[in-house]
Amino acid sequence: MSEPLRFLSRGEVVTVGADVPPNMTVLDYLRLRLRRTGSKEGCAEGDCGACTMVVAELDGDKLRYRALNSCIQFVGQLDGKALITVDDLAEGESLHPVQQAMVECHGSQCGFCTPGFVMSLFAHYKAGAPRDTDSLCDTLAGNLCRCTGYRPILEAGQSMGLAPDRFSAFEADWVAKLKSIQRQTGLRHESPEGHFLAPVSLNELLAILRGVTWEDTWILGGGTDVGLWVTKQHRRIGTLLYLGQIAALRRVEILPDEISIGASVTYTDAFAAIEALHPDFAAMVRRLGSVQIRNAGTIGGNIANGSPIGDSIPPLMALGARLQLLSPAGERFLPLEDFFLGYRKTYLRPRGIVAKVIVPRPEPASRFGVYKISKRFDQDISAVLGAFHVVLEGDHVASARLAYGGMAAIPQRARAAELALQGQRWAPDTIESAVAALAEDFAPLSDMRASAAYRLLAAQNLLRKFVLESTGGKPIRVEAAE
């Protein structure tokens, strides 16, 4: 039986019927159905931030506010949550403190990008986050502006105040209403154009997987890839199976020897666990995508997508991660490095999903590093990403795991280079045989991001950089040429 979608907007429960198809984005729903045109479409792929909305979710008896790209989020993903857009901030003639700060600091010129900046700053405001330049730059990295040069926008962020806003006054009411629309069983929303399914338990998920027509069913995690398949490739969707409401897949478990991350855990929610594994890994996640993307994208989705340039995969592979795979036929555990069979081909069985990523903690005698090469620091796809993990006995290499993305049709380990390191003294003057062996491990391609020769040289230099930095050398930072 079909059920309507339910979410909170402007303090009232909105019910969405069968006239909304599963592939309708929140941005299209806002602009075409609700006629709330403050949110803009700039890129339709989650890069420019002009469409930024804020979604509030229950966090116990409080609300957690997060910025998301409405252009690649589907309406079904709002179920059980509260939606806030730039159209909702002002109250009559009274501007929200974020809007007032943008006015006073002259943070808008043409105005097209302004709604997105306002909403990113609103999420920052509601989180009570620091107002220093670095924190604000991170918050705004997913918002592009061609006019202002960003200085007045940063000044607006620094001056937008700390006092509770009008949303704080009715937070308790929103919490009560959101609790009233939480589902005890999964959602099945049907329309003439397709279905949106959102189970709330693994048993419900397995029951769905047994019955769906696999060729016409898309698994949806955060939407940062699937959203583009709809907005850019105009693919037809029969059934969207959303995993974001399953509590068991949104759980992070910190264990003495390992960390278990559910496949639907977003990068934002996994950040503390990733930082506990190693600060370098956390620093890479900061560059993986904007705040909006990290609030939506899931680690499980990054893996299951099978992309050769998924940034989370090489560091997980270098750390020796394994996967829990789940299907109606049962579960199995598989080393992450064995999951990828070819370009966008994976070990997933029919009707199967990635359920969990299990990551061993690095040993005390180990060295670990992650390095990303891209044309921009923020919001860019890797040309090469290298992740390195060596375990030492004294000053010699007992074991090594070197993993790269962007070097082949799949993310993979550099087996020949690892073998060349085995037993060697861990020092800059003893690793050149391993550096040379990378040419045996990879025959990179040339494309718009880098040539084959550049990729190989970069991969070799990243290994050299890791050895230098992990043996006491100062971090190597190459500044842009004047």
Helices and strands as residue ranges (DSSP letters): E 5-9, E 12-16, H 26-28, I 29-33, E 52-59, E 62-69, G 75-78, E 82-84, G 86-88, H 97-104, H 114-127, H 133-140, H 151-158, H 166-169, H 171-180, E 187-191, E 194-198, H 202-211, G 214-216, E 217-220, H 226-231, E 239-242, G 247-250, E 252-254, E 258-262, H 267-277, H 279-288, H 291-296, H 299-304, H 313-318, E 322-327, E 330-335, G 336-338, E 340-342, E 345-346, E 353-360, E 366-373, E 384-393, E 396-405, E 412-413, H 415-421, G 428-430, H 432-441, H 452-470
